[in-house]
Amino acid sequence: MRYKRRRKKKILSTITQPPPPLKEEKKAQDKDLVESKGKPAEENMEEKKETTWEELGLSESMLQAVKNMGWKKPSEIQRESLPFSLKGKDIIGLAETGSGKTGAFAIPIVEALLNSPQPYFALVLAPTRELAYQISEQFEALGAEIGLKTAVIVGGMDIIDQAIILAKRPHIIVATPGRIVDHLENTKGFSLRTLKFLCMDEADRLLNMDFEKELDKILDVIPTERRTFLFSATMTSKVKKLQRASLSDPVKIVVSHKYQTVSGLKQHYIFVPAKFKDVYTTYILNEMAGNSFMLFVATCEHSQRVAMMLRNLGFLAIPLHGKLSQPKRLASLNKFRSGEAEILVATDVASRGLDIPQVDVVINFDVPTHSKDYIHRVGRTARAGRSGIAITVVTQYDVELFQRIEDLIGQKLTKYPTDQEAVMILLERVTEAQRIAAMELRDSLSGGGKKQRGHRHQRQKQKGRHSGRR
């Protein structure tokens, strides 16, 4: 990847034992680090005290906006970064998911817009469509008093409709890299030559999703004289390279350890044979009824099948994955947020960046292949100081992956207690739900499933009538 360097102004009976133990890991130090120009400055930091929004120097309209949003006090990333960003510095922020990163970059952008309003003021890049919509909602809430206009430019939506929205000259554009490049290259009259702010959220994910070329094109056509914010959960070599190419003399804010899970999170595992995975998951959902769940799976097909199976068992479950159309993805999110659905069966597309406040329990139905994804999945709960529970379902095939996770986070997960007799009572019902879900999935993949099932049902009714007459 070649970036154009910016100019220098700038876890049954058949298996009874848990996985073997791992080596003891050193405890992570609970110290935050603020760096300026790459030099640690913790020795200059005073002991942290509660900081108010007023002390950060926000304007009266912004103080009212954060109050209206229910933000009682700044989060750590906000408390550490805003004094610099409000004074005009570029920022690279490393913080755990759910730490308030969106507010950390949205507040200074809206404050600057108050002082110097203009269209196409800021471009915010996000790795997923859902995250882009969420960021846009926060910008609109923060800028409600001044009539701030945003445009969400993502794939899966009509490009002509998006061009019309861009022609209305919004203040803030929140986009996925691929689609904004489409518009920069093909939408007549659209350019970002007057852009004042560039923000890249979830930068590590942007790069893992192979958006390097798109980022390069964007950096090539926007002004070098601009403010740039880069926020990421992890600092990878690719992120470092992007930092060098896009930021000028940045202040680096680190408010979390490299692979740390939040303190309010209770982490458990259950160790089960693969063939009983569905029934044990159903047991957990029954035992913890009344909570909201995000259930993570490995593939789009798993998301559909598990959601169908759970619905056949009477749960309010909906899928969320990359093969759904954009309107369906948004509909799934909205149903879950509103409480209309209690279980969101998601692929990793939803493991980063989505702030769904009422998530009580995260279940890793499939152990993530990449250990770092565990951090982002379980980060959906215990957000912003709240408590939460994460349970990982480990089969005989997942032991090595599970050990890697424990190794990565430097702690042992505790075994979640289960009643084997109670689990087996559910087996017959779950098996029938699996069978029906498999039929439904097969019909949906072949197309016209409802029509085919309707014809079969009609033939069976007619056959029954004939049998009755005999």
LUMDRENZA-586701 format. One record per residue (C-alpha): x negated, y negated, z negated; residue number from 0; residue in one letter. Coordinates in steps of 0.25 Angstrom, whole numbers, padded with zeros to 4 digits. Each point is the difference from the previous one (the first is absolute). Layout:
       X       Y       Z   mitor   guro
       X       Y       Z     NUM      A
...
% end
This chain:
       X       Y       Z   mitor   guro
    0000    0000    0000       0      M
   -0006   -0013    0004       1      R
    0006   -0013   -0007       2      Y
   -0003   -0013    0006       3      K
   -0008   -0007   -0012       4      R
    0007   -0013   -0005       5      R
   -0008   -0012    0000       6      R
   -0007   -0003   -0013       7      K
    0009   -0012   -0005       8      K
    0007    0010   -0006       9      K
    0068    0166   -0066      10      I
    0023    0040   -0010      11      L
   -0002    0011   -0005      12      S
   -0009    0006    0012      13      T
   -0010   -0011   -0003      14      I
   -0002   -0004   -0014      15      T
   -0013   -0007   -0001      16      Q
   -0002   -0014    0005      17      P
   -0012   -0004    0009      18      P
   -0013    0002   -0006      19      P
   -0006   -0012   -0008      20      P
   -0009   -0011    0006      21      L
   -0012   -0006   -0005      22      K
    0002   -0011   -0010      23      E
    0000   -0014    0006      24      E
   -0005   -0012   -0006      25      K
    0011   -0009   -0004      26      K
    0001   -0012    0008      27      A
   -0003   -0013   -0006      28      Q
    0012   -0009   -0003      29      D
   -0007   -0013    0005      30      K
    0005   -0009    0011      31      D
   -0010   -0007    0009      32      L
    0001   -0013    0007      33      V
   -0011   -0002    0011      34      E
   -0003   -0013    0007      35      S
   -0009    0001    0012      36      K
   -0003    0014   -0003      37      G
   -0006   -0003   -0014      38      K
    0007    0006   -0012      39      P
    0005   -0010   -0009      40      A
    0006    0008   -0012      41      E
   -0011   -0006   -0009      42      E
    0006   -0014    0002      43      N
    0015    0005   -0002      44      M
    0006   -0004   -0013      45      E
    0009    0011   -0008      46      E
    0013    0000    0008      47      K
    0012   -0007   -0006      48      K
    0014   -0001    0005      49      E
    0001   -0010    0012      50      T
    0012   -0007    0004      51      T
    0004   -0004    0013      52      W
   -0001   -0015   -0004      53      E
   -0014    0002   -0004      54      E
   -0003    0005    0014      55      L
    0004   -0014    0006      56      G
    0012    0004    0008      57      L
    0009   -0011    0006      58      S
    0013   -0002   -0007      59      E
    0008    0006    0012      60      S
   -0009    0013   -0001      61      M
    0002    0001   -0015      62      L
    0015    0000    0003      63      Q
   -0002    0010    0011      64      A
   -0008    0010   -0009      65      V
    0010   -0002   -0011      66      K
    0012    0003    0009      67      N
   -0008    0013    0005      68      M
   -0001    0004   -0015      69      G
   -0015    0000   -0001      70      W
   -0002   -0004   -0014      71      K
   -0015   -0001    0000      72      K
   -0011    0003    0010      73      P
   -0005    0014    0003      74      S
   -0015    0002   -0002      75      E
   -0003   -0001    0015      76      I
    0008   -0013    0000      77      Q
   -0006   -0006   -0012      78      R
   -0014    0003    0005      79      E
    0001   -0004    0015      80      S
    0010   -0012    0000      81      L
   -0010   -0010   -0007      82      P
   -0009    0003    0012      83      F
    0010    0001    0012      84      S
    0007   -0012   -0005      85      L
   -0013   -0008    0002      86      K
   -0002    0004    0014      87      G
   -0009    0013   -0001      88      K
    0001    0012    0008      89      D
    0004    0013   -0009      90      I
   -0004    0014    0001      91      I
    0009    0007   -0011      92      G
   -0001    0015   -0004      93      L
    0011    0004   -0009      94      A
    0009    0012   -0003      95      E
    0013    0002    0007      96      T
    0011   -0007   -0008      97      G
   -0009   -0011   -0005      98      S
    0007   -0012    0006      99      G
   -0009   -0002    0012     100      K
    0011   -0005    0009     101      T
    0002   -0012   -0010     102      G
   -0015   -0002    0000     103      A
    0000   -0004    0014     104      F
    0014   -0005    0003     105      A
   -0001   -0011   -0011     106      I
   -0012   -0007    0005     107      P
    0005    0001    0015     108      I
    0014   -0006   -0004     109      V
   -0007   -0011   -0009     110      E
   -0009   -0004    0012     111      A
    0012    0000    0009     112      L
    0007   -0010   -0009     113      L
   -0011   -0010    0002     114      N
   -0002    0002    0015     115      S
    0013    0006    0006     116      P
   -0002    0006    0014     117      Q
    0005    0012    0009     118      P
   -0009    0012    0001     119      Y
   -0006   -0004   -0013     120      F
   -0004    0014   -0005     121      A
   -0002    0014    0006     122      L
    0002    0012   -0010     123      V
   -0005    0013    0005     124      L
    0006    0013   -0006     125      A
   -0002    0015    0003     126      P
    0015    0004    0000     127      T
    0013   -0006    0005     128      R
    0006    0002   -0014     129      E
   -0011   -0007   -0007     130      L
    0001   -0012    0010     131      A
    0015   -0002   -0003     132      Y
   -0003    0001   -0015     133      Q
   -0011   -0011    0001     134      I
    0010   -0009    0009     135      S
    0011    0001   -0011     136      E
   -0010   -0005   -0011     137      Q
   -0005   -0011    0009     138      F
    0015   -0004    0003     139      E
    0003    0000   -0015     140      A
   -0012   -0008   -0004     141      L
    0003   -0011    0011     142      G
    0015    0000   -0001     143      A
    0000   -0014   -0006     144      E
   -0008   -0006    0013     145      I
    0008    0009    0010     146      G
   -0012    0008    0003     147      L
    0002    0009    0013     148      K
   -0007    0013    0002     149      T
    0000    0010    0012     150      A
   -0003    0015   -0002     151      V
   -0007    0005    0013     152      I
   -0001    0015   -0001     153      V
    0002    0012    0010     154      G
    0013    0007    0001     155      G
    0007   -0013    0003     156      M
    0004   -0006    0013     157      D
   -0012   -0008    0005     158      I
    0009   -0010    0007     159      I
    0008   -0004   -0012     160      D
   -0013   -0001   -0008     161      Q
   -0005   -0010    0011     162      A
    0013   -0008   -0002     163      I
   -0003   -0001   -0015     164      I
   -0015   -0004    0002     165      L
    0005   -0011    0010     166      A
    0008   -0006   -0012     167      K
   -0014   -0003   -0006     168      R
    0000    0007   -0014     169      P
   -0009   -0005   -0011     170      H
   -0005    0014   -0004     171      I
   -0001    0012    0009     172      I
   -0001    0014   -0007     173      V
   -0004    0010    0010     174      A
   -0007    0014    0003     175      T
   -0012   -0002    0008     176      P
    0004    0008    0013     177      G
    0013   -0008    0002     178      R
   -0006   -0014   -0003     179      I
   -0011    0003    0011     180      V
    0011    0004    0010     181      D
    0006   -0014   -0002     182      H
   -0013   -0007    0000     183      L
   -0003    0006    0014     184      E
    0014    0001    0006     185      N
    0009   -0011   -0006     186      T
    0000   -0013    0008     187      K
   -0003   -0012   -0008     188      G
   -0004    0007   -0013     189      F
   -0013   -0002   -0006     190      S
   -0007   -0001   -0014     191      L
   -0010   -0011    0003     192      R
    0005   -0009   -0011     193      T
    0001    0011   -0010     194      L
   -0005   -0005   -0014     195      K
    0001    0014   -0008     196      F
   -0003    0014    0003     197      L
    0003    0011   -0010     198      C
   -0003    0015    0001     199      M
    0008    0008   -0010     200      D
   -0003    0014   -0003     201      E
   -0013   -0002    0008     202      A
   -0005    0014   -0002     203      D
    0012    0006    0005     204      R
    0000   -0009    0012     205      L
   -0014    0005    0004     206      L
    0004    0015   -0003     207      N
    0011   -0001    0009     208      M
   -0009   -0004    0012     209      D
    0004   -0014    0001     210      F
   -0015   -0004    0002     211      E
    0002   -0005    0015     212      K
    0012   -0007   -0003     213      E
   -0006   -0008   -0012     214      L
   -0012   -0003    0009     215      D
    0009   -0006    0010     216      K
    0008   -0008   -0010     217      I
   -0013   -0006   -0006     218      L
   -0005   -0003    0014     219      D
    0012   -0010    0003     220      V
    0003   -0007   -0014     221      I
   -0008   -0012   -0004     222      P
   -0013    0002   -0008     223      T
    0003   -0012   -0008     224      E
    0011    0007   -0009     225      R
    0003    0006   -0013     226      R
   -0001    0015   -0002     227      T
    0005    0010   -0010     228      F
   -0003    0015    0000     229      L
    0006    0009   -0010     230      F
   -0003    0015   -0002     231      S
    0002    0011   -0010     232      A
   -0014    0005    0003     233      T
   -0013   -0005    0006     234      M
   -0004    0009    0011     235      T
   -0012   -0002    0010     236      S
    0010   -0005    0010     237      K
    0007   -0010   -0009     238      V
   -0014   -0005   -0003     239      K
   -0003   -0002    0015     240      K
    0014   -0007    0002     241      L
   -0004   -0009   -0012     242      Q
   -0013   -0004    0006     243      R
    0007   -0003    0014     244      A
    0012   -0008   -0005     245      S
   -0002   -0007   -0013     246      L
   -0009   -0012   -0003     247      S
   -0007   -0001   -0013     248      D
    0011    0008   -0008     249      P
    0003    0002   -0014     250      V
    0001    0014   -0004     251      K
    0010    0004   -0010     252      I
    0000    0014   -0006     253      V
    0011    0003   -0010     254      V
    0000    0015    0000     255      S
   -0010    0012    0000     256      H
   -0002    0007    0013     257      K
    0009    0012   -0001     258      Y
    0008   -0003   -0013     259      Q
    0014    0003   -0003     260      T
    0008   -0010   -0008     261      V
    0001    0002   -0015     262      S
    0015    0001   -0001     263      G
    0000    0012    0009     264      L
    0002    0014   -0006     265      K
   -0006    0010    0010     266      Q
    0004    0015    0000     267      H
   -0001    0012    0009     268      Y
    0008    0013    0001     269      I
   -0007    0013    0006     270      F
    0009    0008    0008     271      V
    0000    0011    0011     272      P
    0003   -0007    0013     273      A
    0013    0008    0003     274      K
    0006   -0006   -0013     275      F
   -0004   -0014    0003     276      K
    0014   -0005    0004     277      D
    0007    0006   -0012     278      V
   -0010   -0006   -0010     279      Y
    0001   -0013    0006     280      T
    0015    0001   -0001     281      T
   -0002    0004   -0015     282      Y
   -0008   -0013   -0002     283      I
    0011   -0008    0007     284      L
    0011    0006   -0009     285      N
   -0008   -0002   -0013     286      E
   -0003   -0014    0003     287      M
    0014   -0004    0006     288      A
    0003   -0015   -0002     289      G
   -0014   -0004    0005     290      N
   -0004   -0005    0014     291      S
   -0010    0008    0007     292      F
   -0009   -0001    0012     293      M
   -0004    0014    0005     294      L
   -0012    0000    0009     295      F
   -0002    0010    0011     296      V
   -0011    0003    0010     297      A
    0008   -0001    0013     298      T
    0012   -0007    0007     299      C
    0007    0014    0001     300      E
   -0002    0003   -0015     301      H
    0006   -0013   -0003     302      S
    0013    0003    0008     303      Q
    0001    0015   -0005     304      R
   -0002   -0004   -0014     305      V
    0010   -0011    0000     306      A
    0010    0009    0007     307      M
   -0002    0011   -0010     308      M
    0001   -0010   -0012     309      L
    0013   -0006    0006     310      R
    0006    0015    0002     311      N
   -0003    0001   -0015     312      L
    0008   -0012   -0003     313      G
   -0012   -0010   -0002     314      F
    0001   -0014    0006     315      L
   -0013    0002    0008     316      A
   -0004   -0008    0013     317      I
   -0013    0002    0008     318      P
   -0010   -0011    0004     319      L
   -0011    0003    0010     320      H
   -0006   -0005    0013     321      G
    0009    0007    0010     322      K
    0012   -0007   -0005     323      L
    0004   -0012    0008     324      S
   -0003   -0014   -0006     325      Q
    0015   -0003   -0004     326      P
    0001    0014   -0006     327      K
   -0013   -0002   -0008     328      R
    0005   -0013   -0005     329      L
    0014    0006   -0003     330      A
   -0007    0011   -0008     331      S
   -0008   -0010   -0008     332      L
    0013   -0009   -0003     333      N
    0008    0012   -0005     334      K
   -0011    0004   -0009     335      F
   -0002   -0014   -0005     336      R
    0015   -0002   -0003     337      S
    0001    0013   -0007     338      G
    0009    0006    0010     339      E
   -0010    0011    0002     340      A
   -0008    0005   -0012     341      E
   -0011    0008    0007     342      I
   -0009   -0005    0011     343      L
   -0007    0011    0007     344      V
   -0012   -0007    0007     345      A
   -0012    0003    0007     346      T
   -0013   -0009   -0003     347      D
    0006   -0011    0009     348      V
    0007   -0004   -0013     349      A
   -0011    0002   -0010     350      S
   -0006   -0014    0001     351      R
    0005   -0013   -0002     352      G
    0015    0002   -0002     353      L
    0005   -0007   -0012     354      D
    0012    0008   -0004     355      I
    0002   -0004   -0015     356      P
    0009    0012   -0005     357      Q
   -0009    0011    0004     358      V
   -0001    0009   -0013     359      D
   -0007    0012    0005     360      V
   -0009    0004    0011     361      V
   -0001    0015    0004     362      I
   -0011    0004    0009     363      N
    0008    0012    0007     364      F
   -0012    0002    0009     365      D
   -0014   -0003   -0006     366      V
   -0007   -0011    0008     367      P
   -0011    0005    0009     368      T
   -0008   -0013   -0002     369      H
   -0002   -0002   -0015     370      S
    0001   -0015    0001     371      K
    0014    0001    0005     372      D
    0004    0006   -0014     373      Y
   -0004   -0014   -0006     374      I
    0009   -0007    0010     375      H
    0012    0010   -0002     376      R
    0001   -0001   -0015     377      V
   -0002   -0015    0001     378      G
    0015    0000    0004     379      R
    0003    0001   -0015     380      T
   -0005   -0007   -0013     381      A
   -0001   -0013    0008     382      R
   -0002   -0013   -0006     383      A
   -0001    0004   -0014     384      G
    0011    0010    0000     385      R
   -0001    0015   -0004     386      S
    0002    0012    0010     387      G
   -0002    0015    0002     388      I
   -0008    0007    0012     389      A
    0001    0015    0002     390      I
   -0008    0008    0010     391      T
    0005    0013    0005     392      V
   -0012    0009    0001     393      V
    0000    0014    0007     394      T
   -0010    0010    0002     395      Q
   -0004   -0007    0013     396      Y
   -0003   -0013   -0006     397      D
   -0009    0002   -0012     398      V
   -0012   -0006    0007     399      E
    0007   -0012    0004     400      L
    0006   -0002   -0014     401      F
   -0014    0002   -0006     402      Q
   -0005   -0011    0009     403      R
    0011   -0010   -0005     404      I
   -0004    0003   -0015     405      E
   -0014   -0002    0004     406      D
    0003   -0013    0007     407      L
    0008   -0006   -0011     408      I
   -0009    0005   -0011     409      G
    0011    0006   -0009     410      Q
    0008    0013   -0002     411      K
    0014    0001    0004     412      L
    0009    0006   -0011     413      T
    0009    0012    0003     414      K
    0015   -0004    0002     415      Y
    0008    0010   -0009     416      P
    0010    0009    0008     417      T
    0010    0010   -0004     418      D
   -0002    0012    0009     419      Q
    0014    0006   -0003     420      E
    0007   -0013    0003     421      A
   -0008   -0001    0013     422      V
    0004    0013    0005     423      M
    0015   -0002   -0003     424      I
   -0002   -0011    0011     425      L
   -0006    0010    0011     426      L
    0013    0005    0007     427      E
    0005   -0014    0002     428      R
   -0013   -0006    0004     429      V
   -0002    0012    0010     430      T
    0014   -0003    0006     431      E
   -0003   -0015    0001     432      A
   -0014    0003    0007     433      Q
    0008    0009    0010     434      R
    0010   -0011    0004     435      I
   -0011   -0011    0000     436      A
   -0008    0009    0010     437      A
    0012    0001    0009     438      M
    0003   -0015   -0001     439      E
   -0014   -0003    0003     440      L
   -0001    0009    0012     441      R
    0013   -0006    0006     442      D
   -0005   -0014   -0002     443      S
   -0013    0003    0007     444      L
    0007    0007    0012     445      S
    0010   -0011    0001     446      G
    0015    0000    0000     447      G
    0000    0007   -0013     448      G
    0013   -0005   -0005     449      K
    0007    0004    0013     450      K
   -0006    0014    0000     451      Q
    0004    0002   -0015     452      R
    0014   -0005    0003     453      G
    0001    0010    0012     454      H
   -0004    0011   -0009     455      R
    0009   -0004   -0011     456      H
    0012   -0001    0010     457      Q
   -0003    0014    0006     458      R
   -0001    0006   -0014     459      Q
    0014   -0006   -0004     460      K
    0006    0005    0013     461      Q
   -0006    0014   -0003     462      K
    0006   -0001   -0014     463      G
    0014   -0003    0006     464      R
   -0001    0012    0009     465      H
   -0004    0009   -0011     466      S
    0011   -0005   -0008     467      G
    0010    0003    0011     468      R
   -0005    0014    0001     469      R
% end
